[in-house]
């Protein structure tokens, strides 16, 4: 019995399979690169948000240090590192509001405060509570 040649070209089949596998690997690699880039951007946003929070906290601490000497201190803006904070004080409502900004991230903190006088030393003392976390 004699075998006949198959009618399909096997050499062309292998080329097609290899091409399909290469395209599949390239597609998976491209998707992984895109995922990696978006994760990096997400991490940068998180870091900027944390830095903005700490800058807002620095603004509150600046106000807390200034108010015992000057109860009518209005606030200030200051640049620190790659960001800045802007703190405002409202003596009528007893509120300190501070906003920290780093790149596109911004965080705002609000504090209620009272100023009293120490009975023994006569020094002014500021007591404050965070209105938000």
N, C-alpha and C positions, 0 to 999 in steps of 0.2 A: 504494500500500500504506500502510496506516495502522498506526502503532505504538500498542500498548496500554500503559497505565501499569503499572509493576511493582506487584506486590501487597504488597511490603515498604515500610514507611514509612522513607524515607532519613533524614529528620530524626531519628527515634528511633535509627537506627543510629549516627549521628555522636555523639549524646549517650552512647550506651553505650560506644563506643570511647574517647571523651574520659574518661569515668568510669574505665574500666579503666586507662588510662595514668596518670591522677592517682593511683589507688590503688597502682599499681606504683611510681611515684616516691616516694610517701609511705612505702611499705614499705622501699624501699632507703634512704631518708633515716633512718628509724627504726633500721634495722640499723647504719648508719654511726654514729649517735649512741651506740648501745649499745657498739659496738666502741671508739669514742673514749673513753668513760667507763671501760671495763675496761682499756684501755691506760694511762690516767692512774693508775688504782689500782695497776697493776703497776709503773709507774715509781716511785710513792710507796713501795711496798714495797721496791724495790731500793735507793732512796736511804736509807730507814730502816735497812736491813740493813748498808749501807756505814757509816753513822754509828754503828751499834751496834758494828761491828768496830773502828772507830777509838776508841770509848770503852773497849772491852775492852783495846785496846793502851795507852791512857792509864793504865789501872789497873796494867798490867804495869810501865810506866815509873815510876809512882809507887812501886811496891814496890821496884824496882831502885834507886831513889834513896834509899829509906828503910833498906834492909837493911844497908848498910855502917855506918851509925850505930847501928842497933838490930837485931841479928841475930834477935831474937825478936819483931819487929814482926808483929802478927797480921793486919793488913790493914785495909781500911776500905771504906765506901760513900760515894760522892760524886755529887752532881747536877751535871751540866754541860749547859747549854743545854736542849734538849727531852728529854734522856735522862739516864742515870745509869750508873755502873759500880760493881761490887762486886768487890773483890779480896781473896783470902785467901791466906795464906802458911803452908805446912807445913814448918817447919825440919827435921823429922825425915826427910822424904822429899826435901827440897830442891826442892819444887814451888811454883810460883806459879800460881794459877788466877784468871782475871779474866773477868767476864761484863759485857758492855755491853748496855744495853737502850734502845731508842727506840721509842715507841708499842708496837706489837705485835711488833716485830723484836727478836731477842736473838742475840748471838754470844758464844761462849766461847773463850778462848785459854788454853793451858797452857804453862808455861815451866819447864825444869829449871835450877837455879842452884847455883853454889858460891861461897863467899866465901873469899878468900885474902888474905894480907898482902903488900904490896909490900916487897921486900927492901931497897930503897934508902931509901924514905920512911917505911915502917912504916904507911902508909895501907891501909885495907881496900879490896879490889877485888872486885867481883862479876862473875862470868862467867855468862852464861846462853845457853841455846839454846832455840829455839821447838820445842815438841813437835808442834804442828799449824800449818797455814798459815791 
